[in-house]
Amino acid sequence: MSIYSAMRTSTSGMAGQANRLGAVADNVANVTTVGYKRGEVNFSSFLIDPGPSSYTSGGIETNVRRLISLQGSLRTTQSATDVAIAGRGFLVVTDSEGAFAVTRAGSFVTDGQGRLVNTAGYYLQGFPIDDGVIPTAVAAGFTGLETVVIDTRSLAVEPSEAGSIEANLPSTAAIVAPALLPSANAAGAQFSGKTSLVAYGNLGEQVVLDVYFAKSAANTWEVTVYDAATAAPGVSFPYTAAALSTTTLVFDGTTGRLAGASPTSIALTVPGGQPLTIDLSRMSQFATGFTMIASSVDGNPPVAARSVEISEDGIVSLTYETGQRVAVYRLPLADARGTDWLRSRSGEVFEESAESGDIVLGFPQSGGLGRTVARTLEDANVDIADELTEMIDAQRSYGANSKVFQTGAEMFDVLLTLKR
């Protein structure tokens, strides 16, 4: 009977509008939720083939989906571990049990173990950077990912590997006999200049290097380096260990600069440290006394990290008190062909579904993926004005469907009161 079908159809309409209002309620409630994606209810008709002499009404079907691909507005924050994505892609996270998901909610802070976790309790994942080797490719699935751990209390050491000396050697200096050159390491060794450099070993320990300059022939100077820790107390020579390195500089007697065939550096290995090359290319030989102009050696003792930085290509770095920057992780971005069909889970995270296709990984700013933006969060893609309009429309549509149901009920009452 068509009265029954009309009542069923209006009931279907009221249920659909109730779903619509529920989506509006969720959207309004989450208007300030970071990374929230607006939900909407789409309607489609459900028709029943009518008979030859009567119309049988059908109803509606509802389909709920989220506008995941629609980006919310970005706003800056003061937290260095807040991160948003400008463009396509998702951050990869895991829950407390290690199950993977993807999200746009990048409000991360460090927990008691230094792990980056967002407000929904999901841990940020990244590829570790070992020995400065930055990953440039990803394997299938989530293989190789680790929870990003940031410990600003950690210490870092930079062993010395390069240095330089700029000085003037006196052209009028006396030539030293071979037996008394510093390289001979004899008591009473003679030299025209000396300086000391502070280098750092593998553990950040200070190593003092004594550098001697002695004239061995006309326009020719021997440069010898010793470990100061092996010097004889009070007099230096003889050292208890052989010289770390020796080289010979040859000067042009006309210009006072190094001759073209002369070495321009001296190489040695820092005791307990790394190979060190000291640049001597700016040495000079003029008719004045030994004059130190400048000297330097890189490296640093153990220092604490002072800040964390996330670059636009997903590199997570620690910056130490000396200004040294060490890359520790690279963040991947996830993507799927059917982004809007990803399955939603609590906490603004998503997982793949049959409709979305497989989730694949790449790196920011490659393969059409967006860039990671530090000190930034993505707001919900909800417009309050649109939601209020939807709410009013849902209310009116619900009322209209209820009127149809009410009319059908009244007609049914009339039918029941008919008498023969």
C-alpha positions as CSV (number, residue, x, y, z in Angstrom):
1,M,0.0,0.0,0.0
2,S,1.3,3.5,-1.0
3,I,0.5,5.0,2.5
4,Y,2.9,2.5,4.1
5,S,5.6,3.2,1.5
6,A,5.2,7.0,2.0
7,M,5.6,6.6,5.7
8,R,8.7,4.4,5.2
9,T,10.2,6.9,2.8
10,S,9.7,9.8,5.1
11,T,11.2,7.8,7.9
12,S,14.2,7.2,5.7
13,G,14.4,10.9,5.0
14,M,14.3,11.8,8.7
15,A,17.1,9.2,9.4
16,G,19.2,10.7,6.7
17,Q,18.8,14.2,8.0
18,A,19.6,13.0,11.5
19,N,22.9,11.6,10.1
20,R,23.5,14.9,8.4
21,L,22.9,16.8,11.7
22,G,25.3,14.3,13.5
23,A,28.0,15.2,11.0
24,V,27.4,18.9,11.5
25,A,27.6,18.4,15.3
26,D,31.0,16.6,14.9
27,N,32.3,19.3,12.7
28,V,31.3,22.1,15.0
29,A,32.6,20.3,18.1
30,N,36.0,19.8,16.4
31,V,36.4,23.2,14.8
32,T,39.5,23.9,16.9
33,T,40.9,20.3,16.7
34,V,44.3,20.3,15.0
35,G,44.3,18.2,11.8
36,Y,40.6,17.4,12.0
37,K,38.9,16.7,8.6
38,R,35.3,17.7,8.0
39,G,32.8,15.0,7.7
40,E,29.8,15.2,5.4
41,V,26.8,13.1,4.5
42,N,26.0,12.5,0.8
43,F,22.5,11.4,-0.2
44,S,21.5,9.1,-3.0
45,S,18.0,7.9,-4.0
46,F,16.8,4.4,-3.4
47,L,14.0,3.6,-5.9
48,I,11.6,0.7,-6.1
49,D,10.2,-0.2,-9.5
50,P,6.5,0.9,-9.5
51,G,3.6,-1.3,-10.5
52,P,1.6,-0.6,-13.6
53,S,-1.2,1.1,-11.6
54,S,0.4,2.4,-8.4
55,Y,3.4,4.3,-7.3
56,T,5.7,2.8,-4.7
57,S,8.0,5.2,-3.1
58,G,11.5,4.2,-2.2
59,G,13.7,6.3,0.1
60,I,17.3,7.5,0.4
61,E,20.6,6.1,1.2
62,T,23.3,8.0,3.0
63,N,27.1,7.8,2.5
64,V,29.4,9.4,5.1
65,R,32.9,10.5,4.1
66,R,35.5,13.0,5.2
67,L,37.1,15.7,3.1
68,I,40.6,14.5,3.9
69,S,42.2,16.0,0.9
70,L,40.9,19.5,1.7
71,Q,43.7,21.3,3.6
72,G,42.9,23.4,6.6
73,S,44.5,26.8,7.2
74,L,48.1,26.8,8.6
75,R,49.0,28.8,11.7
76,T,52.4,29.4,13.3
77,T,53.2,28.4,16.9
78,Q,56.1,28.8,19.3
79,S,56.9,25.0,19.5
80,A,59.8,23.8,17.4
81,T,58.3,20.3,17.4
82,D,55.0,21.4,15.9
83,V,54.9,20.4,12.2
84,A,52.3,20.8,9.4
85,I,52.3,19.8,5.8
86,A,51.8,22.4,3.1
87,G,50.4,20.4,0.2
88,R,49.8,16.7,-0.3
89,G,50.8,14.0,2.2
90,F,50.5,12.7,5.8
91,L,52.9,12.2,8.6
92,V,53.4,8.6,9.7
93,V,52.6,7.7,13.3
94,T,52.1,4.6,15.5
95,D,49.9,4.0,18.5
96,S,51.2,2.7,21.8
97,E,51.1,-0.9,20.5
98,G,53.1,0.0,17.3
99,A,50.2,-0.1,14.8
100,F,50.9,2.3,11.9
101,A,48.6,5.1,10.8
102,V,48.8,8.5,9.0
103,T,47.8,11.9,10.2
104,R,47.9,15.7,9.6
105,A,47.8,16.4,13.3
106,G,51.3,17.6,14.0
107,S,51.2,18.9,17.5
108,F,54.1,16.9,18.9
109,V,55.9,17.2,22.2
110,T,58.5,15.0,23.8
111,D,57.5,12.5,26.5
112,G,59.6,11.3,29.4
113,Q,61.7,9.1,27.0
114,G,62.2,11.9,24.5
115,R,59.7,10.4,22.0
116,L,57.7,12.9,19.9
117,V,54.0,12.2,20.6
118,N,51.0,14.2,19.6
119,T,48.0,15.2,21.7
120,A,46.1,12.0,20.6
121,G,48.9,9.8,21.9
122,Y,50.4,8.8,18.5
123,Y,54.2,8.7,18.1
124,L,55.9,10.4,15.1
125,Q,57.9,8.0,12.8
126,G,61.1,8.8,10.8
127,F,64.1,7.2,9.2
128,P,67.2,7.4,11.4
129,I,70.2,9.2,9.9
130,D,73.4,7.3,10.7
131,D,76.9,8.8,10.2
132,G,75.4,11.7,8.3
133,V,73.9,9.5,5.5
134,I,70.5,10.9,4.7
135,P,68.0,8.4,3.3
136,T,66.8,9.2,-0.2
137,A,64.6,6.2,-0.9
138,V,62.0,4.2,1.0
139,A,61.2,0.5,1.0
140,A,57.7,-0.9,0.5
141,G,55.4,-0.4,3.5
142,F,56.7,1.1,6.7
143,T,60.0,-0.9,6.8
144,G,62.9,0.9,8.5
145,L,60.8,3.5,10.3
146,E,61.6,4.3,14.0
147,T,59.9,6.5,16.6
148,V,61.5,9.9,16.5
149,V,63.4,10.5,19.8
150,I,64.6,14.0,20.6
151,D,66.8,14.3,23.7
152,T,68.1,17.9,24.1
153,R,70.1,16.7,27.2
154,S,72.3,14.6,24.9
155,L,75.9,15.5,24.4
156,A,77.7,15.7,21.1
157,V,81.4,15.8,20.3
158,E,83.1,17.0,17.1
159,P,86.7,15.7,16.7
160,S,89.1,18.1,15.1
161,E,89.8,17.5,11.4
162,A,91.0,20.8,10.0
163,G,93.0,23.8,11.1
164,S,95.1,26.7,9.9
165,I,98.0,28.8,10.8
166,E,98.9,32.2,9.4
167,A,102.2,33.6,10.6
168,N,105.3,35.4,9.4
169,L,108.7,33.7,9.7
170,P,111.8,36.0,10.0
171,S,113.8,36.0,6.8
172,T,116.9,37.1,8.9
173,A,116.7,34.1,11.2
174,A,119.9,32.0,11.6
175,I,120.0,28.5,10.0
176,V,119.7,25.7,12.5
177,A,122.1,22.8,12.3
178,P,120.3,19.5,11.5
179,A,121.2,17.9,14.9
180,L,119.4,20.8,16.6
181,L,116.3,21.0,14.5
182,P,113.1,20.3,16.5
183,S,112.5,17.2,14.4
184,A,115.7,15.7,15.9
185,N,114.0,15.9,19.3
186,A,117.3,16.7,21.1
187,A,117.8,18.6,24.3
188,G,118.6,22.2,23.4
189,A,116.7,22.2,20.1
190,Q,116.6,25.5,18.4
191,F,113.8,27.2,16.6
192,S,112.6,30.7,15.5
193,G,108.9,30.4,16.3
194,K,106.5,28.3,18.2
195,T,102.7,28.3,18.7
196,S,100.3,25.9,20.3
197,L,96.9,24.7,19.0
198,V,94.1,23.1,20.9
199,A,92.5,20.2,19.1
200,Y,89.8,17.7,20.2
201,G,89.9,13.9,20.3
202,N,87.1,11.5,19.6
203,L,85.8,11.8,23.1
204,G,86.0,15.6,23.2
205,E,89.2,15.6,25.2
206,Q,91.5,18.6,24.6
207,V,94.8,17.8,22.9
208,V,97.4,20.6,22.8
209,L,99.7,20.5,19.8
210,D,103.1,22.3,19.9
211,V,104.1,23.6,16.5
212,Y,107.7,24.6,15.9
213,F,109.3,26.6,13.0
214,A,113.0,26.4,12.4
215,K,115.1,27.6,9.5
216,S,116.9,24.7,7.9
217,A,118.4,26.4,4.8
218,A,118.0,29.7,2.9
219,N,114.3,30.4,2.3
220,T,113.6,26.9,3.8
221,W,111.7,26.2,7.0
222,E,111.0,23.0,8.9
223,V,107.6,22.8,10.6
224,T,107.3,20.1,13.3
225,V,104.3,19.2,15.4
226,Y,104.5,17.4,18.8
227,D,101.9,16.3,21.4
228,A,102.4,18.8,24.2
229,A,101.5,16.0,26.7
230,T,104.8,14.3,25.9
231,A,107.0,17.4,26.5
232,A,109.8,17.2,29.1
233,P,108.7,19.2,32.2
234,G,109.8,22.8,32.1
235,V,111.9,22.6,28.9
236,S,109.9,20.7,26.3
237,F,112.8,19.0,24.6
238,P,113.3,16.2,24.4
239,Y,109.7,15.0,24.1
240,T,109.0,11.5,25.3
241,A,107.3,10.6,21.9
242,A,108.3,11.2,18.3
243,A,107.0,14.2,16.4
244,L,103.4,13.8,15.1
245,S,104.4,15.2,11.7
246,T,107.1,17.2,10.0
247,T,107.1,19.1,6.7
248,T,109.4,21.6,4.9
249,L,108.2,25.0,3.6
250,V,110.0,26.7,0.7
251,F,109.7,30.4,0.2
252,D,110.3,32.6,-2.8
253,G,113.2,34.9,-1.7
254,T,111.8,37.7,-3.8
255,T,108.1,37.8,-2.8
256,G,108.3,36.3,0.7
257,R,105.5,34.0,-0.2
258,L,105.5,30.2,-0.5
259,A,107.1,28.9,-3.6
260,G,105.0,27.1,-6.2
261,A,106.5,23.7,-5.4
262,S,106.3,24.1,-1.6
263,P,103.9,22.1,0.5
264,T,100.9,24.2,1.7
265,S,99.8,22.1,4.7
266,I,100.9,19.6,7.2
267,A,98.9,16.4,8.0
268,L,98.9,14.5,11.3
269,T,96.6,12.3,13.4
270,V,95.4,13.9,16.7
271,P,96.3,11.5,19.6
272,G,93.0,9.8,20.4
273,G,91.3,11.6,17.5
274,Q,91.0,11.9,13.8
275,P,93.4,12.8,10.9
276,L,94.0,16.6,11.0
277,T,95.2,18.8,8.2
278,I,96.6,22.2,9.1
279,D,96.5,24.8,6.3
280,L,99.8,26.7,6.0
281,S,99.2,28.3,2.6
282,R,99.1,31.9,4.1
283,M,102.5,31.7,5.7
284,S,105.0,34.4,4.8
285,Q,108.8,35.1,5.2
286,F,109.6,38.8,5.7
287,A,112.4,40.8,7.4
288,T,110.7,41.1,10.7
289,G,110.3,38.9,13.8
290,F,108.2,35.8,14.2
291,T,104.6,37.1,14.2
292,M,101.4,35.0,14.7
293,I,98.6,36.5,12.7
294,A,95.8,33.9,13.1
295,S,95.3,30.2,14.0
296,S,92.3,28.0,14.3
297,V,91.3,24.3,14.7
298,D,87.8,23.0,14.3
299,G,86.1,20.5,16.7
300,N,84.5,21.0,20.1
301,P,84.4,19.3,23.5
302,P,81.1,17.6,24.7
303,V,78.3,20.1,24.4
304,A,74.5,19.8,25.0
305,A,71.8,20.3,22.3
306,R,70.0,23.6,22.6
307,S,67.2,23.3,20.0
308,V,65.6,21.0,17.4
309,E,64.8,22.0,13.9
310,I,62.7,20.5,11.1
311,S,63.5,21.5,7.6
312,E,61.1,21.7,4.6
313,D,62.4,18.4,3.2
314,G,61.7,16.6,6.5
315,I,65.2,16.6,8.0
316,V,65.1,16.7,11.8
317,S,68.3,18.2,13.3
318,L,69.7,19.0,16.7
319,T,71.6,22.2,17.1
320,Y,74.2,22.3,19.8
321,E,75.6,25.1,21.9
322,T,78.6,25.5,19.5
323,G,76.3,26.0,16.6
324,Q,77.0,22.5,15.2
325,R,74.0,21.0,13.6
326,V,73.5,17.2,13.5
327,A,70.8,15.6,11.3
328,V,69.2,12.7,13.3
329,Y,66.0,11.7,11.4
330,R,64.3,12.2,8.0
331,L,60.5,12.3,8.1
332,P,58.6,10.5,5.3
333,L,55.2,11.5,4.0
334,A,52.5,9.0,3.2
335,D,50.0,9.2,0.4
336,A,47.2,7.2,-1.2
337,R,45.4,7.5,-4.6
338,G,41.9,7.7,-3.0
339,T,42.8,10.1,-0.1
340,D,39.2,10.9,0.8
341,W,38.4,7.2,1.2
342,L,41.0,6.6,3.9
343,R,39.3,5.0,6.9
344,S,39.1,7.5,9.9
345,R,40.1,6.5,13.4
346,S,39.9,8.4,16.7
347,G,42.7,10.9,17.2
348,E,42.7,12.4,13.6
349,V,44.5,9.4,12.2
350,F,43.7,7.4,9.1
351,E,44.4,4.0,7.7
352,E,44.0,2.5,4.2
353,S,40.8,1.0,3.0
354,A,39.7,-1.0,-0.1
355,E,38.5,2.2,-1.7
356,S,41.6,4.4,-0.9
357,G,44.2,2.0,-2.3
358,D,47.5,1.3,-0.7
359,I,49.4,3.8,1.4
360,V,52.8,4.6,-0.1
361,L,55.7,6.6,1.3
362,G,57.9,9.2,-0.2
363,F,59.8,12.3,1.0
364,P,58.7,15.9,1.3
365,Q,59.0,18.0,-1.9
366,S,59.3,14.9,-4.1
367,G,56.8,13.0,-6.2
368,G,54.1,15.6,-5.8
369,L,54.2,15.5,-2.0
370,G,54.1,18.7,0.0
371,R,56.7,20.2,2.3
372,T,57.0,20.0,6.1
373,V,56.6,23.3,7.9
374,A,58.0,23.6,11.4
375,R,56.5,25.7,14.2
376,T,53.2,25.4,12.3
377,L,49.9,23.5,12.8
378,E,47.1,22.7,10.4
379,D,43.7,23.8,11.7
380,A,40.4,21.9,11.1
381,N,39.1,22.4,7.5
382,V,35.7,23.4,9.0
383,D,33.8,26.6,8.2
384,I,31.4,27.5,11.0
385,A,29.2,29.5,8.7
386,D,28.8,26.5,6.3
387,E,28.1,24.2,9.2
388,L,25.3,26.5,10.6
389,T,23.8,26.7,7.1
390,E,23.9,22.9,6.9
391,M,22.3,22.6,10.4
392,I,19.4,24.9,9.4
393,D,18.9,23.1,6.1
394,A,18.9,19.7,7.9
395,Q,16.4,20.9,10.5
396,R,14.0,22.1,7.8
397,S,14.4,19.0,5.7
398,Y,13.8,16.8,8.8
399,G,10.6,18.9,9.6
400,A,9.4,18.4,6.0
401,N,9.9,14.7,6.2
402,S,8.1,14.5,9.5
403,K,5.1,16.3,8.0
404,V,4.9,13.7,5.3
405,F,5.0,11.0,8.0
406,Q,2.4,12.8,10.0
407,T,0.1,13.2,6.9
408,G,0.5,9.5,6.1
409,A,-0.4,8.6,9.7
410,E,-3.5,10.8,9.5
411,M,-4.5,9.1,6.3
412,F,-4.0,5.8,7.9
413,D,-6.2,6.8,10.8
414,V,-9.0,7.9,8.3
415,L,-8.7,4.5,6.7
416,L,-9.1,2.7,10.0
417,T,-12.2,4.7,10.8
418,L,-14.1,3.9,7.6
419,K,-17.3,1.9,8.1
420,R,-19.4,-0.1,5.8
